[in-house]
């Protein structure tokens, strides 16, 4: 007597679930409900803005002057929190956040913004030009950043490169080209070391790296954004030339840079984010 064999569904082996060396990370905003709830509360407390006020396109800056100018250019509402300040623009569909300076607050603002799942984030930062061809007022669209700071190591192993979200950099480059503005691409050095200008050994290291510029947040923003599922790019403005004689930024020179270049820097950033909002393209091109 012929017995018909039952069809059995083949067992699907998940290499990740069956990997004894893979330790699940429950310290991410998207995987930890309790952390998400606390971060959402902190976002409102630190910025003075209810999460629903934030647009899906976010511009990050370090300076109150950028906030003042963005409010005059396109602002609808401005709020002040215990740590950070924000300008929301309904017209441009953008929120501009002044998160202060340094890698710890850079990592913090990305985790807080991760709770509202922004479509795109753009950092408009200032940097010190290192390459001899650069001058004050030049724009740098970083393709990568050197992780010489302490915050990003809490989010990704040190061997992971700090890279921006390509599509955001693409949108920014298109706006720069349309405006017939020249810009440089390359690697920038992110450090948490202040007064490095007087450390000859450190300056020799910078020469060896061939980095275009130096600043204090970009690598942290890129790595934390990658780890937190926040698409992020950056457009940096050369504000000083610290390797040259009398090239270190002063109160007088900083004021001149703000007055001469802030509006243009903001205009490029706002137009880039508005373009992303209007087109409705999917920005995060990688899957998790």
ABEGO torsion letter per residue (X at the ends): XBBBBBBBBBBBBBAAAABAABBBBAABAAABAAAAAAAAAAAAAAAGBBAAABBABBBBBABAAAAAAAAAAABABBBBBAABBBBBBAAAGBBBBBAEBEAAAAAAAAAAAAAAGBABBBBBBBBBBABAABBBGBBBBBABBBBBBAAAAAABBAABBBBBBAAAAAAAAAAAAAAGBBBBBEBBBBBABBGAAABAAAAAAAAAAGBABBBAAAAAAAAAAAAAGBBBBBBBBBABBAABBGABBBAAAAAAAAAAAAAAAAAAAAAAAAAAAAAGBBABABBX
